[in-house]
Each structure stands twice: as structure tokens, then as C-alpha cells.
């Protein structure tokens, strides 16, 4: 199966005490580059997020955005030390009586003494938080992967269509290659007819010239390799997986063979076919840049 490197996914988890959302975006990249942005309070889960994303995506630039409303979890646990408060209150009453002071003893005064009211931040359950985050993350990744799969299927169809066009042009080159030497021999003979009075060339010399031309213009090997590379691309695409780099290499090799054919053939019809093949290969190369 062929996957594109471009996609987007969003997952959410909303409960009475939880509001978490995850957005995942991916674009073209030579390697597997993952960027994660999440609240500092959840930073201890960043590596687990990274490992999961890597398990789902082999190649591409991936940006993960996590937002988490932890307002309920952040509420501190408040406790009152009633015994200590009573001791402070009793001490204030004694002070009031012995010093002959007037007035009431306000509760705010007692509450202001150290350790009367104790606030303690609730500890976070790491595993529980991970399960909540994973729920939203998995949804986002499922959507992202499905989008990459759908676009990858479209890329596959387009590339195979262009390969079919290339193969047609290669067949035309093969047909035309069979006439090049014969046409050269006929042209050479006609030119020599006009110079017969001035130049004395025997048939052996003409034959040698034709043989040399045939050797220089022979493109059989290049055509065979070109067809082999095309067949390999078909096979790799059918197998699927992480194939972008393999396909890119084969396109480069096909470009090399086509350029050699164009330089060796020295024929107008083949040159036109070469131009068309190079045009199709460039389009294939552009599509391959977005394949995982």
C-alpha cells in the first residue's frame, strides 16, 4: 500500500473532568522528523507520544499539537488543622485576659497563623493521564493515516498512468531504432553518388563506416535497462510500504538511460520520444517527493 506524506488528523476526549484535543499534521520530509507541542505539565509524556507517532509513520515531517484543560486536576486539596487552630485561639484568649485587652478575636487572625490552613497540590496519575491523552492521540493518528493512505492511492494511480505512457514511448523508440542504421546507409550512399567522380571509395570502406555508426548509435542496452527500471517501479509500488526513496533512485536511473538514448540515437523521431519520456519522468519525480 502506498502512503502519501501529507495529511491531517484531529482527536478529542471530553468528559466531566477532562477536555483534551490532539492535532497532527504531516508534510514532505526526507526523514522522520517529529515536533511535539504540549503543556509543560504533560511534558513527561512527550517521549511516549513520540514513540507512538513513530510506530505509525515512517517518513515525513510531523507536527503534534496537544491541548489539555486541567482546571479540575489543578484544584488544590485544602485541609484545616483544627487542633492547632484551637490552640492558637486559646493562646490568644490567654493573651487577651492577661494583657487586659478588649475586643473579639476574628477567625481571620487565627486562620493566618502558620499551618492552620494547609493547601496541597493534587498529584497527577501519570498512567491515567497517558490513557486519556492516548485516546485522543490515537483518533488523530487514525484519521491522519487514512488521509495519507487515500492520497497515496491517488498518487499510485497517477504514477502508473505516467509509467504506461513512458512504456509506449519506449516501444516507439525500439521500433524506430531498427530503421536508423538502414536510413544512415541509404543517406551515405546517396551522398557518395554525387561525389563518385571526385572520391574513390570501395564498398569495404562504406561498410566499415556503417558498422561504426551502428555501434555508436546502438541503444539496445539502454532500452533494456529502461524497461527493467520501469518494471521495478511497478513491483515496488505494488508491494507498497516505505518506498519513496527507492522510487526516487529509479527515476534518476531512468533519466540517465533516457539521456544516453537521446545522445546516441541522433534521430529526430527518437529525440521527440525522449523529450516526452523526460517530461513524464519529471512529473513522476514530483509525485514521488510526496510518497512515504
VONUMI-375220 format. One record per residue (C-alpha): residue number from 1; residue in one letter; chain; x, y, z. Coordinates in steps of 0.05 Angstrom, whole numbers, plus 5000, padded with zeros to 4 digits. Example, Ala and Ser with C-alpha at 12.3 -4.5 7.8 and 13.67 -1.06 7.14 Angstrom:
// residues 2
num=1&residuo=A&cadena=A&xx=5246&yy=4910&zz=5156
num=2&residuo=S&cadena=A&xx=5273&yy=4979&zz=5143
//
This chain:
// residues 292
num=1&residuo=X&cadena=A&xx=5000&yy=5000&zz=5000
num=2&residuo=X&cadena=A&xx=5026&yy=5069&zz=4980
num=3&residuo=X&cadena=A&xx=5022&yy=5126&zz=5031
num=4&residuo=X&cadena=A&xx=5029&yy=5200&zz=5019
num=5&residuo=X&cadena=A&xx=5068&yy=5242&zz=5068
num=6&residuo=X&cadena=A&xx=5014&yy=5295&zz=5072
num=7&residuo=X&cadena=A&xx=4956&yy=5291&zz=5120
num=8&residuo=X&cadena=A&xx=4918&yy=5319&zz=5179
num=9&residuo=X&cadena=A&xx=4882&yy=5288&zz=5237
num=10&residuo=X&cadena=A&xx=4846&yy=5312&zz=5299
num=11&residuo=X&cadena=A&xx=4824&yy=5273&zz=5361
num=12&residuo=X&cadena=A&xx=4787&yy=5295&zz=5423
num=13&residuo=X&cadena=A&xx=4768&yy=5267&zz=5491
num=14&residuo=X&cadena=A&xx=4714&yy=5304&zz=5530
num=15&residuo=X&cadena=A&xx=4689&yy=5280&zz=5598
num=16&residuo=X&cadena=A&xx=4664&yy=5313&zz=5661
num=17&residuo=X&cadena=A&xx=4734&yy=5328&zz=5686
num=18&residuo=X&cadena=A&xx=4774&yy=5324&zz=5622
num=19&residuo=X&cadena=A&xx=4779&yy=5365&zz=5558
num=20&residuo=X&cadena=A&xx=4837&yy=5343&zz=5514
num=21&residuo=X&cadena=A&xx=4849&yy=5351&zz=5439
num=22&residuo=X&cadena=A&xx=4906&yy=5329&zz=5393
num=23&residuo=X&cadena=A&xx=4921&yy=5355&zz=5323
num=24&residuo=X&cadena=A&xx=4971&yy=5320&zz=5279
num=25&residuo=X&cadena=A&xx=4996&yy=5348&zz=5213
num=26&residuo=X&cadena=A&xx=5047&yy=5317&zz=5166
num=27&residuo=X&cadena=A&xx=5083&yy=5342&zz=5104
num=28&residuo=X&cadena=A&xx=5141&yy=5320&zz=5059
num=29&residuo=X&cadena=A&xx=5209&yy=5308&zz=5090
num=30&residuo=X&cadena=A&xx=5269&yy=5264&zz=5075
num=31&residuo=X&cadena=A&xx=5268&yy=5233&zz=5144
num=32&residuo=X&cadena=A&xx=5220&yy=5221&zz=5202
num=33&residuo=X&cadena=A&xx=5221&yy=5288&zz=5237
num=34&residuo=X&cadena=A&xx=5171&yy=5296&zz=5294
num=35&residuo=X&cadena=A&xx=5156&yy=5360&zz=5330
num=36&residuo=X&cadena=A&xx=5112&yy=5359&zz=5393
num=37&residuo=X&cadena=A&xx=5080&yy=5419&zz=5427
num=38&residuo=X&cadena=A&xx=5043&yy=5405&zz=5492
num=39&residuo=X&cadena=A&xx=5031&yy=5437&zz=5561
num=40&residuo=X&cadena=A&xx=5092&yy=5435&zz=5607
num=41&residuo=X&cadena=A&xx=5051&yy=5398&zz=5658
num=42&residuo=X&cadena=A&xx=5047&yy=5340&zz=5608
num=43&residuo=X&cadena=A&xx=5119&yy=5343&zz=5584
num=44&residuo=X&cadena=A&xx=5135&yy=5278&zz=5619
num=45&residuo=X&cadena=A&xx=5091&yy=5243&zz=5567
num=46&residuo=X&cadena=A&xx=5126&yy=5273&zz=5506
num=47&residuo=X&cadena=A&xx=5171&yy=5213&zz=5493
num=48&residuo=X&cadena=A&xx=5112&yy=5165&zz=5495
num=49&residuo=X&cadena=A&xx=5076&yy=5209&zz=5445
num=50&residuo=X&cadena=A&xx=5138&yy=5210&zz=5400
num=51&residuo=X&cadena=A&xx=5146&yy=5134&zz=5403
num=52&residuo=X&cadena=A&xx=5073&yy=5123&zz=5384
num=53&residuo=X&cadena=A&xx=5076&yy=5171&zz=5325
num=54&residuo=X&cadena=A&xx=5140&yy=5137&zz=5301
num=55&residuo=X&cadena=A&xx=5105&yy=5070&zz=5304
num=56&residuo=X&cadena=A&xx=5051&yy=5095&zz=5256
num=57&residuo=X&cadena=A&xx=5092&yy=5138&zz=5208
num=58&residuo=X&cadena=A&xx=5159&yy=5120&zz=5177
num=59&residuo=X&cadena=A&xx=5175&yy=5184&zz=5139
num=60&residuo=X&cadena=A&xx=5154&yy=5257&zz=5137
num=61&residuo=X&cadena=A&xx=5153&yy=5320&zz=5179
num=62&residuo=X&cadena=A&xx=5100&yy=5310&zz=5233
num=63&residuo=X&cadena=A&xx=5075&yy=5366&zz=5279
num=64&residuo=X&cadena=A&xx=5035&yy=5345&zz=5340
num=65&residuo=X&cadena=A&xx=4995&yy=5396&zz=5380
num=66&residuo=X&cadena=A&xx=4965&yy=5377&zz=5447
num=67&residuo=X&cadena=A&xx=4918&yy=5420&zz=5488
num=68&residuo=X&cadena=A&xx=4892&yy=5398&zz=5556
num=69&residuo=X&cadena=A&xx=4844&yy=5433&zz=5603
num=70&residuo=X&cadena=A&xx=4868&yy=5410&zz=5671
num=71&residuo=X&cadena=A&xx=4828&yy=5460&zz=5713
num=72&residuo=X&cadena=A&xx=4795&yy=5406&zz=5755
num=73&residuo=X&cadena=A&xx=4860&yy=5369&zz=5766
num=74&residuo=X&cadena=A&xx=4895&yy=5433&zz=5787
num=75&residuo=X&cadena=A&xx=4847&yy=5448&zz=5845
num=76&residuo=X&cadena=A&xx=4889&yy=5443&zz=5909
num=77&residuo=X&cadena=A&xx=4870&yy=5399&zz=5967
num=78&residuo=X&cadena=A&xx=4854&yy=5444&zz=6026
num=79&residuo=X&cadena=A&xx=4858&yy=5418&zz=6098
num=80&residuo=X&cadena=A&xx=4847&yy=5452&zz=6165
num=81&residuo=X&cadena=A&xx=4887&yy=5434&zz=6227
num=82&residuo=X&cadena=A&xx=4831&yy=5444&zz=6276
num=83&residuo=X&cadena=A&xx=4871&yy=5424&zz=6337
num=84&residuo=X&cadena=A&xx=4926&yy=5474&zz=6320
num=85&residuo=X&cadena=A&xx=4874&yy=5528&zz=6307
num=86&residuo=X&cadena=A&xx=4842&yy=5515&zz=6375
num=87&residuo=X&cadena=A&xx=4910&yy=5520&zz=6408
num=88&residuo=X&cadena=A&xx=4923&yy=5587&zz=6374
num=89&residuo=X&cadena=A&xx=4854&yy=5612&zz=6395
num=90&residuo=X&cadena=A&xx=4865&yy=5591&zz=6468
num=91&residuo=X&cadena=A&xx=4932&yy=5625&zz=6468
num=92&residuo=X&cadena=A&xx=4901&yy=5690&zz=6442
num=93&residuo=X&cadena=A&xx=4847&yy=5687&zz=6496
num=94&residuo=X&cadena=A&xx=4900&yy=5679&zz=6550
num=95&residuo=X&cadena=A&xx=4939&yy=5737&zz=6520
num=96&residuo=X&cadena=A&xx=4876&yy=5780&zz=6519
num=97&residuo=X&cadena=A&xx=4860&yy=5765&zz=6592
num=98&residuo=X&cadena=A&xx=4930&yy=5775&zz=6620
num=99&residuo=X&cadena=A&xx=4943&yy=5838&zz=6580
num=100&residuo=X&cadena=A&xx=4875&yy=5867&zz=6594
num=101&residuo=X&cadena=A&xx=4858&yy=5874&zz=6521
num=102&residuo=X&cadena=A&xx=4788&yy=5889&zz=6493
num=103&residuo=X&cadena=A&xx=4754&yy=5864&zz=6430
num=104&residuo=X&cadena=A&xx=4737&yy=5799&zz=6395
num=105&residuo=X&cadena=A&xx=4786&yy=5750&zz=6365
num=106&residuo=X&cadena=A&xx=4770&yy=5746&zz=6290
num=107&residuo=X&cadena=A&xx=4774&yy=5680&zz=6254
num=108&residuo=X&cadena=A&xx=4818&yy=5712&zz=6201
num=109&residuo=X&cadena=A&xx=4871&yy=5724&zz=6254
num=110&residuo=X&cadena=A&xx=4871&yy=5651&zz=6275
num=111&residuo=X&cadena=A&xx=4870&yy=5626&zz=6202
num=112&residuo=X&cadena=A&xx=4931&yy=5669&zz=6187
num=113&residuo=X&cadena=A&xx=4976&yy=5631&zz=6234
num=114&residuo=X&cadena=A&xx=5024&yy=5581&zz=6203
num=115&residuo=X&cadena=A&xx=4998&yy=5511&zz=6186
num=116&residuo=X&cadena=A&xx=4927&yy=5525&zz=6208
num=117&residuo=X&cadena=A&xx=4903&yy=5520&zz=6135
num=118&residuo=X&cadena=A&xx=4944&yy=5474&zz=6092
num=119&residuo=X&cadena=A&xx=4939&yy=5472&zz=6016
num=120&residuo=X&cadena=A&xx=4968&yy=5414&zz=5977
num=121&residuo=X&cadena=A&xx=4970&yy=5406&zz=5902
num=122&residuo=X&cadena=A&xx=4939&yy=5341&zz=5879
num=123&residuo=X&cadena=A&xx=4988&yy=5292&zz=5850
num=124&residuo=X&cadena=A&xx=4976&yy=5272&zz=5777
num=125&residuo=X&cadena=A&xx=4965&yy=5199&zz=5759
num=126&residuo=X&cadena=A&xx=5014&yy=5192&zz=5702
num=127&residuo=X&cadena=A&xx=4985&yy=5128&zz=5674
num=128&residuo=X&cadena=A&xx=4914&yy=5155&zz=5677
num=129&residuo=X&cadena=A&xx=4935&yy=5218&zz=5641
num=130&residuo=X&cadena=A&xx=4971&yy=5178&zz=5588
num=131&residuo=X&cadena=A&xx=4910&yy=5136&zz=5574
num=132&residuo=X&cadena=A&xx=4868&yy=5198&zz=5565
num=133&residuo=X&cadena=A&xx=4919&yy=5231&zz=5520
num=134&residuo=X&cadena=A&xx=4929&yy=5166&zz=5481
num=135&residuo=X&cadena=A&xx=4855&yy=5161&zz=5468
num=136&residuo=X&cadena=A&xx=4855&yy=5229&zz=5432
num=137&residuo=X&cadena=A&xx=4923&yy=5217&zz=5400
num=138&residuo=X&cadena=A&xx=4902&yy=5150&zz=5371
num=139&residuo=X&cadena=A&xx=4839&yy=5181&zz=5340
num=140&residuo=X&cadena=A&xx=4881&yy=5237&zz=5308
num=141&residuo=X&cadena=A&xx=4932&yy=5188&zz=5281
num=142&residuo=X&cadena=A&xx=4878&yy=5142&zz=5252
num=143&residuo=X&cadena=A&xx=4849&yy=5200&zz=5213
num=144&residuo=X&cadena=A&xx=4918&yy=5223&zz=5191
num=145&residuo=X&cadena=A&xx=4940&yy=5155&zz=5167
num=146&residuo=X&cadena=A&xx=4875&yy=5144&zz=5130
num=147&residuo=X&cadena=A&xx=4884&yy=5211&zz=5094
num=148&residuo=X&cadena=A&xx=4955&yy=5193&zz=5076
num=149&residuo=X&cadena=A&xx=4931&yy=5125&zz=5051
num=150&residuo=X&cadena=A&xx=4877&yy=5156&zz=5007
num=151&residuo=X&cadena=A&xx=4923&yy=5207&zz=4977
num=152&residuo=X&cadena=A&xx=4976&yy=5153&zz=4968
num=153&residuo=X&cadena=A&xx=4926&yy=5113&zz=4927
num=154&residuo=X&cadena=A&xx=4915&yy=5173&zz=4881
num=155&residuo=X&cadena=A&xx=4990&yy=5182&zz=4874
num=156&residuo=X&cadena=A&xx=4998&yy=5109&zz=4856
num=157&residuo=X&cadena=A&xx=4946&yy=5113&zz=4801
num=158&residuo=X&cadena=A&xx=4977&yy=5176&zz=4772
num=159&residuo=X&cadena=A&xx=5048&yy=5147&zz=4772
num=160&residuo=X&cadena=A&xx=5026&yy=5082&zz=4739
num=161&residuo=X&cadena=A&xx=4989&yy=5121&zz=4685
num=162&residuo=X&cadena=A&xx=5052&yy=5161&zz=4670
num=163&residuo=X&cadena=A&xx=5094&yy=5097&zz=4670
num=164&residuo=X&cadena=A&xx=5046&yy=5068&zz=4619
num=165&residuo=X&cadena=A&xx=5058&yy=5129&zz=4575
num=166&residuo=X&cadena=A&xx=5133&yy=5122&zz=4583
num=167&residuo=X&cadena=A&xx=5130&yy=5048&zz=4563
num=168&residuo=X&cadena=A&xx=5091&yy=5067&zz=4500
num=169&residuo=X&cadena=A&xx=5145&yy=5117&zz=4481
num=170&residuo=X&cadena=A&xx=5200&yy=5065&zz=4495
num=171&residuo=X&cadena=A&xx=5165&yy=5017&zz=4448
num=172&residuo=X&cadena=A&xx=5165&yy=5072&zz=4395
num=173&residuo=X&cadena=A&xx=5239&yy=5082&zz=4406
num=174&residuo=X&cadena=A&xx=5251&yy=5008&zz=4397
num=175&residuo=X&cadena=A&xx=5213&yy=5007&zz=4332
num=176&residuo=X&cadena=A&xx=5248&yy=5068&zz=4306
num=177&residuo=X&cadena=A&xx=5317&yy=5043&zz=4326
num=178&residuo=X&cadena=A&xx=5312&yy=4987&zz=4276
num=179&residuo=X&cadena=A&xx=5310&yy=5036&zz=4217
num=180&residuo=X&cadena=A&xx=5365&yy=5084&zz=4238
num=181&residuo=X&cadena=A&xx=5424&yy=5045&zz=4211
num=182&residuo=X&cadena=A&xx=5388&yy=5028&zz=4147
num=183&residuo=X&cadena=A&xx=5369&yy=5101&zz=4135
num=184&residuo=X&cadena=A&xx=5440&yy=5123&zz=4150
num=185&residuo=X&cadena=A&xx=5468&yy=5074&zz=4100
num=186&residuo=X&cadena=A&xx=5420&yy=5098&zz=4046
num=187&residuo=X&cadena=A&xx=5436&yy=5172&zz=4060
num=188&residuo=X&cadena=A&xx=5510&yy=5157&zz=4059
num=189&residuo=X&cadena=A&xx=5504&yy=5120&zz=3992
num=190&residuo=X&cadena=A&xx=5465&yy=5178&zz=3961
num=191&residuo=X&cadena=A&xx=5517&yy=5229&zz=3984
num=192&residuo=X&cadena=A&xx=5573&yy=5187&zz=3956
num=193&residuo=X&cadena=A&xx=5538&yy=5180&zz=3889
num=194&residuo=X&cadena=A&xx=5545&yy=5255&zz=3879
num=195&residuo=X&cadena=A&xx=5619&yy=5251&zz=3896
num=196&residuo=X&cadena=A&xx=5635&yy=5188&zz=3857
num=197&residuo=X&cadena=A&xx=5676&yy=5226&zz=3807
num=198&residuo=X&cadena=A&xx=5718&yy=5261&zz=3860
num=199&residuo=X&cadena=A&xx=5726&yy=5207&zz=3913
num=200&residuo=X&cadena=A&xx=5743&yy=5135&zz=3901
num=201&residuo=X&cadena=A&xx=5713&yy=5094&zz=3959
num=202&residuo=X&cadena=A&xx=5705&yy=5020&zz=3957
num=203&residuo=X&cadena=A&xx=5648&yy=4981&zz=3987
num=204&residuo=X&cadena=A&xx=5690&yy=4957&zz=4046
num=205&residuo=X&cadena=A&xx=5702&yy=5028&zz=4068
num=206&residuo=X&cadena=A&xx=5628&yy=5044&zz=4064
num=207&residuo=X&cadena=A&xx=5612&yy=4981&zz=4103
num=208&residuo=X&cadena=A&xx=5661&yy=5000&zz=4158
num=209&residuo=X&cadena=A&xx=5631&yy=5069&zz=4163
num=210&residuo=X&cadena=A&xx=5561&yy=5040&zz=4170
num=211&residuo=X&cadena=A&xx=5585&yy=4990&zz=4222
num=212&residuo=X&cadena=A&xx=5618&yy=5045&zz=4263
num=213&residuo=X&cadena=A&xx=5554&yy=5086&zz=4261
num=214&residuo=X&cadena=A&xx=5513&yy=5026&zz=4281
num=215&residuo=X&cadena=A&xx=5559&yy=5013&zz=4340
num=216&residuo=X&cadena=A&xx=5557&yy=5086&zz=4364
num=217&residuo=X&cadena=A&xx=5481&yy=5092&zz=4357
num=218&residuo=X&cadena=A&xx=5463&yy=5025&zz=4387
num=219&residuo=X&cadena=A&xx=5414&yy=5036&zz=4445
num=220&residuo=X&cadena=A&xx=5394&yy=4965&zz=4460
num=221&residuo=X&cadena=A&xx=5426&yy=4963&zz=4529
num=222&residuo=X&cadena=A&xx=5395&yy=5030&zz=4549
num=223&residuo=X&cadena=A&xx=5326&yy=5008&zz=4527
num=224&residuo=X&cadena=A&xx=5332&yy=4942&zz=4565
num=225&residuo=X&cadena=A&xx=5353&yy=4978&zz=4628
num=226&residuo=X&cadena=A&xx=5298&yy=5030&zz=4619
num=227&residuo=X&cadena=A&xx=5246&yy=4975&zz=4615
num=228&residuo=X&cadena=A&xx=5278&yy=4940&zz=4675
num=229&residuo=X&cadena=A&xx=5274&yy=5003&zz=4717
num=230&residuo=X&cadena=A&xx=5202&yy=5013&zz=4697
num=231&residuo=X&cadena=A&xx=5184&yy=4942&zz=4716
num=232&residuo=X&cadena=A&xx=5220&yy=4951&zz=4783
num=233&residuo=X&cadena=A&xx=5179&yy=5013&zz=4797
num=234&residuo=X&cadena=A&xx=5115&yy=4974&zz=4783
num=235&residuo=X&cadena=A&xx=5137&yy=4919&zz=4831
num=236&residuo=X&cadena=A&xx=5157&yy=4967&zz=4886
num=237&residuo=X&cadena=A&xx=5092&yy=5006&zz=4881
num=238&residuo=X&cadena=A&xx=5052&yy=4942&zz=4884
num=239&residuo=X&cadena=A&xx=5089&yy=4920&zz=4946
num=240&residuo=X&cadena=A&xx=5079&yy=4987&zz=4980
num=241&residuo=X&cadena=A&xx=5107&yy=5008&zz=5047
num=242&residuo=X&cadena=A&xx=5163&yy=5059&zz=5054
num=243&residuo=X&cadena=A&xx=5182&yy=5065&zz=4981
num=244&residuo=X&cadena=A&xx=5193&yy=5138&zz=4966
num=245&residuo=X&cadena=A&xx=5269&yy=5136&zz=4966
num=246&residuo=X&cadena=A&xx=5272&yy=5073&zz=4923
num=247&residuo=X&cadena=A&xx=5227&yy=5104&zz=4871
num=248&residuo=X&cadena=A&xx=5267&yy=5168&zz=4871
num=249&residuo=X&cadena=A&xx=5331&yy=5129&zz=4857
num=250&residuo=X&cadena=A&xx=5298&yy=5092&zz=4800
num=251&residuo=X&cadena=A&xx=5273&yy=5156&zz=4768
num=252&residuo=X&cadena=A&xx=5344&yy=5183&zz=4769
num=253&residuo=X&cadena=A&xx=5369&yy=5120&zz=4735
num=254&residuo=X&cadena=A&xx=5314&yy=5124&zz=4683
num=255&residuo=X&cadena=A&xx=5333&yy=5196&zz=4669
num=256&residuo=X&cadena=A&xx=5405&yy=5174&zz=4659
num=257&residuo=X&cadena=A&xx=5386&yy=5120&zz=4608
num=258&residuo=X&cadena=A&xx=5339&yy=5167&zz=4570
num=259&residuo=X&cadena=A&xx=5393&yy=5220&zz=4565
num=260&residuo=X&cadena=A&xx=5441&yy=5168&zz=4537
num=261&residuo=X&cadena=A&xx=5389&yy=5145&zz=4486
num=262&residuo=X&cadena=A&xx=5379&yy=5216&zz=4463
num=263&residuo=X&cadena=A&xx=5453&yy=5229&zz=4454
num=264&residuo=X&cadena=A&xx=5467&yy=5164&zz=4419
num=265&residuo=X&cadena=A&xx=5408&yy=5156&zz=4373
num=266&residuo=X&cadena=A&xx=5417&yy=5220&zz=4333
num=267&residuo=X&cadena=A&xx=5347&yy=5215&zz=4305
num=268&residuo=X&cadena=A&xx=5290&yy=5265&zz=4304
num=269&residuo=X&cadena=A&xx=5235&yy=5215&zz=4319
num=270&residuo=X&cadena=A&xx=5273&yy=5185&zz=4377
num=271&residuo=X&cadena=A&xx=5290&yy=5254&zz=4403
num=272&residuo=X&cadena=A&xx=5216&yy=5272&zz=4406
num=273&residuo=X&cadena=A&xx=5202&yy=5207&zz=4445
num=274&residuo=X&cadena=A&xx=5260&yy=5222&zz=4492
num=275&residuo=X&cadena=A&xx=5231&yy=5291&zz=4507
num=276&residuo=X&cadena=A&xx=5163&yy=5262&zz=4522
num=277&residuo=X&cadena=A&xx=5194&yy=5209&zz=4568
num=278&residuo=X&cadena=A&xx=5235&yy=5261&zz=4605
num=279&residuo=X&cadena=A&xx=5172&yy=5303&zz=4614
num=280&residuo=X&cadena=A&xx=5134&yy=5244&zz=4643
num=281&residuo=X&cadena=A&xx=5193&yy=5225&zz=4688
num=282&residuo=X&cadena=A&xx=5196&yy=5295&zz=4716
num=283&residuo=X&cadena=A&xx=5122&yy=5292&zz=4733
num=284&residuo=X&cadena=A&xx=5133&yy=5224&zz=4766
num=285&residuo=X&cadena=A&xx=5191&yy=5252&zz=4805
num=286&residuo=X&cadena=A&xx=5148&yy=5308&zz=4832
num=287&residuo=X&cadena=A&xx=5095&yy=5258&zz=4855
num=288&residuo=X&cadena=A&xx=5146&yy=5213&zz=4887
num=289&residuo=X&cadena=A&xx=5170&yy=5270&zz=4931
num=290&residuo=X&cadena=A&xx=5105&yy=5263&zz=4969
num=291&residuo=X&cadena=A&xx=5108&yy=5187&zz=4978
num=292&residuo=X&cadena=A&xx=5128&yy=5158&zz=5045
//
